[in-house]
Amino acid sequence: MKDLVQKQLAQSIATLQAVLADETISHTLVSIAKLTAEAMQSGHKLLVAGNGGSAADAQHLVAEFVVRLTVNRAALRAIALTTDTSILTAAGNDYGFDHLFSRQIEAIGQPGDVFLAISTSGNSKNIVKALRQAKMGGIATIGFIGSDGGLMCPLCDYTIVVPSAVTQNIQESHLALEHIFCMLVERFTFGHDLDKKPQILSE
């Protein structure tokens, strides 16, 4: 069992090292952070969605934007499309599971917003439909994906593809990148003075 622990940790580290070595990922992360900061500064918002563990990522990331990551600053406009059980169950019951997120984007998405779609496979049907709805509505689209990018790639204006086919390793890298994404948006919005503020360990 100890060998299994060490093997899995080594695999996680190897995936993160592959992400670190891919300069395209770093470049894209900076680009989408600038895009998102500019959208928020002009009164628009970030919408985020995913399924399963990626749904938890969507909620986690949005909490960092709305509340804080590591320092106190003004709240940032972000909404997770994974949290309203009445909307999710009504859309799932009345229209089907594939419409969970596209229906919400149709309702609250506006031109100039940014939609971040998270999927380890890149093939989640409700995410693909949501991306199509976002593009129809003049919303910039970002995909956090794994493996070969799947069906999401051609529907995204920006993609970050983790070079792995292992779900948990993709999700681990997504979470690390999501934290950095939030940090970059903060810097683009509030400047590097944030680096001088005391770091807060949230409870």
Salt bridges, closest charged atoms under 4 A:
GLU38 OE2 - LYS34 NZ 2.69
GLU64 OE2 - HIS60 NE2 2.84
GLU64 OE2 - HIS179 NE2 3.23
GLU106 OE1 - ARG103 NH1 3.66
ASP113 OD1 - HIS44 ND1 3.58
ASP113 OD2 - LYS45 NZ 2.66
ASP157 OD1 - LYS135 NZ 2.97
GLU186 OE2 - ARG73 NE 2.79
GLU186 OE1 - ARG187 NH1 3.05
ASP193 OD1 - LYS196 NZ 3.87
ASP195 OD1 - ARG187 NH2 2.51
ASP195 OD2 - HIS192 ND1 3.33
